[in-house]
């Protein structure tokens, strides 16, 4: 039987992403890791837990799970406008399967290199399969993007087409099949989301509020509305939906996925109108989908500006 420390040494401490360099003064091997953020920077920290059967399907591909688990956690850093630095992994396993662990570590390492992040520690234990990742980044002091700054008159924007990952669920669960031209883009958005670090950093000093979309557009816009004490108005006709999603799911289901499906890991943010022309020129995939108004909560509007009632707001954790 592989012991805890041998498991860590074999699959994680030896990975390319576990080398101590840059802001990581000391990595895996001691009681704590040591981080040294640059002068004038604040440390950004976030933790995400993914549980088998809740956040990912049972018996899924370990490589894809490794990629997805780090990307999901690291997206919180993008939402704050932070530059990624490092992460820890706490892994609960029902048993130590060498082949499965090797693939999980390979997926983690692939995403860590894409995100320029280093593995600096963690823990392993026996139990139901779950992964808890804590991610660390740095952001210039006082420039972090928060949820609480949206103001009446701001624009509501998103970082790209929504709903692809939610639309992929029937494919992920083996409930449906589709032509590769439709299936592959949707599956890629589910298994390998790309945290929008560069966009988040570009929004520092411009966006008035921001977060990443994990539980669905409407549900997550509600977080900004509450924190900022404003109303966010989403214009249904402006919600961007991809051609593969429309082709696979149909227009009605595609819209539901885009509004409420979750797992997008794109940024949603509010922006003073003066910044819109330059932002759109530099980031053409960014879409304006509504505006900020006085009031509270989130309103979904039809083409005539009348309120619509969505059937589902978003993912519920309990």
C-alpha positions in Angstrom: 0.0 0.0 0.0 1.3 3.5 -0.9 1.8 5.6 2.2 0.8 9.3 2.4 4.3 10.7 2.2 5.3 8.4 -0.6 2.2 9.3 -2.5 2.9 13.0 -2.2 6.6 12.5 -3.2 5.8 10.3 -6.2 2.9 12.1 -7.8 3.0 15.7 -6.6 6.3 16.9 -5.0 8.2 15.7 -8.2 5.9 17.5 -10.6 7.3 20.4 -12.7 4.8 22.8 -11.1 6.2 22.0 -7.6 9.5 23.7 -8.0 10.1 26.7 -5.7 10.8 29.8 -7.7 9.6 33.4 -8.1 7.3 34.4 -5.2 7.5 30.9 -3.7 10.4 31.1 -1.3 9.8 27.5 0.0 7.6 24.9 -1.5 6.7 21.3 -0.6 8.7 19.5 2.1 8.4 21.5 5.3 5.6 22.2 7.7 4.6 25.3 5.8 5.3 26.8 2.4 6.7 30.4 2.3 5.4 33.0 -0.1 7.1 36.3 -0.8 4.7 38.7 -2.7 6.3 41.6 -4.4 6.5 45.0 -2.6 3.3 46.9 -2.9 1.2 43.8 -3.5 -1.6 42.2 -1.4 -2.0 38.5 -1.1 -5.2 37.1 -2.6 -6.4 33.7 -1.2 -9.3 31.5 -2.1 -10.4 27.9 -1.4 -12.6 25.6 -3.5 -13.8 22.1 -2.7 -14.9 19.7 -5.4 -16.8 16.5 -4.3 -17.4 13.4 -6.5 -21.0 13.1 -7.5 -21.7 16.8 -6.7 -19.1 18.9 -8.6 -17.9 16.2 -11.0 -19.3 12.8 -12.2 -18.2 9.6 -10.7 -15.6 7.6 -12.5 -14.5 10.6 -14.6 -11.2 10.9 -16.4 -8.5 11.8 -13.8 -6.5 14.0 -16.2 -9.5 16.1 -17.0 -10.5 16.3 -13.4 -7.0 17.5 -12.5 -7.2 20.3 -15.1 -10.7 21.3 -14.1 -10.2 21.4 -10.4 -7.3 23.9 -10.6 -8.9 26.1 -13.2 -12.2 26.3 -11.2 -10.3 27.4 -8.1 -7.9 29.8 -9.9 -10.8 31.6 -11.6 -11.4 33.3 -8.3 -8.0 35.0 -8.6 -9.0 36.3 -12.0 -12.2 37.7 -10.6 -10.1 39.8 -8.2 -7.7 41.1 -10.8 -4.9 39.1 -9.2 -1.8 37.6 -10.8 -1.7 33.8 -9.9 1.2 32.5 -7.8 0.7 29.1 -6.2 -1.8 26.6 -4.9 -2.2 23.8 -2.3 -4.1 20.5 -2.8 -5.9 18.6 0.0 -7.0 15.2 -1.6 -9.3 12.7 0.0 -9.1 9.3 -1.7 -11.1 6.0 -1.1 -7.9 4.2 -2.2 -4.5 5.0 -3.7 -4.7 3.9 -7.4 -1.3 4.5 -9.0 -2.5 4.9 -12.6 -5.4 7.3 -11.6 -3.1 9.4 -9.4 -0.6 9.7 -12.2 -3.2 11.1 -14.5 -4.7 13.4 -11.9 -1.2 14.8 -11.2 -0.6 15.2 -15.0 -3.8 17.2 -15.4 -3.0 19.4 -12.4 0.5 20.0 -13.8 -0.8 20.9 -17.2 -3.2 23.5 -15.9 -0.7 24.8 -13.4 1.7 25.6 -16.2 -1.0 27.3 -18.2 -1.9 29.4 -15.2 1.8 30.0 -14.2 1.1 28.6 -10.7 3.2 26.4 -8.4 2.1 23.6 -6.2 3.4 24.4 -2.7 1.8 21.8 -0.4 -1.4 20.2 0.8 -2.6 17.0 2.4 -3.9 13.5 1.6 -6.3 11.3 3.5 -8.5 8.3 3.1 -12.2 9.0 2.5 -14.7 9.8 -0.2 -13.1 11.3 -3.3 -12.8 15.1 -3.0 -10.3 17.8 -3.8 -9.8 21.0 -1.9 -7.6 23.6 -3.6 -6.4 26.8 -2.0 -5.0 29.3 -4.5 -2.7 32.3 -3.9 -2.2 35.4 -6.0 -1.0 38.9 -5.7 -2.7 42.2 -6.6 -1.4 45.8 -6.3 -2.4 47.2 -3.0 -5.9 48.8 -3.1 -6.6 47.6 -6.7 -8.4 44.3 -6.2 -11.7 44.0 -7.9 -14.5 43.6 -5.4 -18.2 42.9 -5.6 -19.3 46.0 -3.7 -18.6 48.9 -6.1 -21.3 48.8 -8.7 -23.1 52.1 -9.2 -26.3 53.2 -10.9 -25.6 53.9 -14.6 -22.8 51.4 -14.9 -22.8 48.8 -17.7 -23.1 45.1 -16.9 -20.7 43.0 -19.0 -19.5 39.4 -19.3 -16.2 38.0 -20.6 -17.6 35.9 -23.4 -20.3 33.4 -24.5 -22.2 31.8 -21.6 -23.7 28.3 -21.0 -21.3 26.0 -22.9 -20.2 24.1 -19.8 -23.8 23.7 -18.5 -24.9 22.6 -22.0 -22.1 19.9 -22.0 -23.6 18.1 -19.0 -25.6 15.6 -21.0 -22.4 14.7 -22.8 -20.3 14.6 -19.7 -22.9 12.2 -18.0 -23.2 10.0 -21.1 -26.9 10.9 -21.6 -26.4 12.1 -25.1 -24.0 12.0 -28.0 -23.3 14.7 -30.7 -21.3 15.4 -33.7 -17.7 16.3 -32.7 -18.1 19.8 -34.2 -20.7 20.5 -31.5 -19.5 18.2 -28.7 -15.8 19.1 -28.5 -16.2 22.9 -27.9 -18.8 22.3 -25.2 -16.7 19.5 -23.5 -13.6 21.7 -23.6 -15.5 24.5 -21.7 -16.6 22.0 -19.0 -13.3 20.1 -18.5 -10.8 22.8 -19.2 -12.2 26.3 -18.3 -9.7 29.1 -18.9 -9.5 31.6 -16.0 -9.6 35.1 -17.4 -6.5 36.4 -15.6 -5.5 39.0 -18.3 -9.0 40.4 -18.5 -9.2 40.7 -14.7 -5.9 42.5 -14.6 -7.0 44.8 -17.4 -10.1 45.7 -15.4 -8.2 47.0 -12.4 -9.0 50.7 -12.0 -11.8 50.4 -14.5 -14.5 47.9 -13.4 -16.5 49.0 -10.4 -17.4 45.4 -9.4 -16.6 41.9 -10.6 -16.8 38.2 -9.9 -16.4 35.0 -11.9 -19.6 33.1 -13.0 -19.7 29.7 -11.3 -23.3 29.3 -10.2 -25.0 30.9 -13.2 -25.2 34.4 -14.5 -28.4 35.5 -12.7 -27.4 33.9 -9.4 -23.9 35.5 -9.4 -25.2 38.9 -10.5 -27.3 38.7 -7.4 -24.1 38.7 -5.3 -22.9 41.9 -6.9 -26.4 43.5 -6.5 -26.5 42.6 -2.7 -22.9 43.7 -2.1 -23.3 47.0 -4.0 -26.9 47.7 -2.8 -28.1 48.2 -6.4 -30.2 46.4 -9.0 -28.6 44.6 -12.0 -30.7 44.5 -15.1 -29.9 41.7 -17.6 -31.2 42.2 -21.1 -32.1 38.7 -22.2 -31.5 39.3 -25.9 -27.9 40.4 -25.2 -26.9 37.3 -23.4 -24.1 35.8 -25.6 -24.6 32.1 -26.6 -22.2 30.1 -28.8 -23.2 28.4 -32.1 -22.2 24.9 -30.8 -24.5 25.4 -27.7 -27.4 26.5 -29.9 -26.8 23.7 -32.3 -26.6 21.0 -29.6 -29.3 22.3 -27.1 -31.6 24.4 -29.2 -32.3 28.1 -28.6 -34.6 27.7 -25.5 -32.3 25.3 -23.6 -29.2 27.3 -24.7 -30.7 30.4 -23.1 -31.5 28.6 -19.9 -27.9 27.4 -19.7 -26.6 30.9 -20.4 -28.7 32.4 -17.7 -28.7 29.8 -15.0 -26.5 26.9 -15.9 -23.3 27.7 -14.1 -19.7 26.5 -14.5 -18.8 29.2 -17.0 -15.8 30.6 -15.1 -15.9 33.8 -17.1 -15.9 37.2 -15.5 -19.1 39.3 -15.0 -18.4 42.9 -14.1 -19.9 46.4 -14.0 -18.2 49.2 -15.8 -18.6 53.0 -16.0 -19.7 53.7 -19.6 -16.7 55.9 -20.3 -14.4 52.8 -20.2 -16.5 50.7 -22.7 -15.2 51.8 -26.1 -11.5 51.1 -25.2 -12.4 47.9 -23.5 -14.4 46.6 -26.4 -11.6 47.5 -28.8 -9.1 45.6 -26.8 -11.3 42.7 -25.8 -13.8 42.1 -28.6 -15.2 38.9 -26.9 -16.5 40.9 -24.0 -20.2 41.6 -24.2 -22.4 44.3 -22.7 -25.5 42.5 -21.4 -27.3 45.1 -19.3 -27.0 47.9 -16.8 -27.0 48.9 -13.2 -30.1 50.6 -11.8 -31.4 51.9 -8.5 -33.1 49.2 -6.4 -32.1 45.7 -5.4 -31.7 42.2 -6.8 -31.6 41.1 -10.5 -34.1 41.8 -13.2 -34.3 39.9 -16.4 -35.7 42.1 -19.2 -37.3 41.2 -22.5 -36.8 43.2 -25.8 -39.3 45.9 -24.6 -37.7 46.3 -21.2 -40.4 44.3 -19.3 -39.5 42.0 -16.5 -39.3 38.3 -17.1 -39.4 35.6 -14.4 -36.6 33.0 -14.9 -37.6 29.5 -13.7 -34.2 28.8 -12.2 -31.7 31.3 -10.9 -28.6 29.1 -10.7 -26.8 26.3 -9.0 -27.6 25.7 -5.3 -24.8 24.3 -3.1 -27.2 22.9 -0.5 
